[in-house]
Amino acid sequence: MFEETIQETITKGPFVPEPEPGSARLIATLGLAGFFSGLVLVSAYLITLPAIQAHKARALEQAIYQVIPGSVSYQTLVLQNEALRLVEESEMTTIEEDVPRVYAGFSDSGERIGFAIATEEPGFQDVIGGIFGYDPNKQVIIGFAVLESKETPGLGDKIMKDAAFQENFIALSINPEIVAVKKGEKRQDNEVEAITGATISSKAVVRLLQKGIEEWQKPIETY
């Protein structure tokens, strides 16, 4: 065995380790890997974007009809120069997503029932995105729905699932302002009974509603 090893060494020569790849080669390899990974991610995003946007549009439409009971159609209004302007169907695709807007809901007879206002507020886990219906004639909130939430399952997510909590928004007065109270302590029309075990999320919803009213009440009344 020893002689065979000596013979192999004589034949092939002593073992010489391969040189380590240079830093430039490593950087180039990592750069190419990052480029192709980014290309795949961007391509996947662009391919799925239309489907994502269509899903969001459907979810928003359903939410508008939910928070304005009795509505069968709606119009989009944008805020420009502190005044609301009706967006025509032909210009819907040209309006930037970050332009403030509300939605006017109408009955099958063409009567305007109320306005749907979308806004957001930090909750316990993350930002809560919600939408609520507002009747400016009676100055009451007539419905509420969660558009986006990552609140704790079984606790904070009850703002979406708790039927008793949703009853707060059937005819919630905005005067003098919306306030949260403990469960069983609601005495006034402007009070919202918080969910036991989800007080932070409940109060976030109240702040969301109050924020939306403060932002949109005047433009809506002027309109």
Summary of the structure (lengths in Angstrom):
residues: 223
radius of gyration: 29.4
end to end distance: 99.0
largest distance: 104.6
contacts: 603
relative contact order: 0.11
helix: 43%
strand: 25%
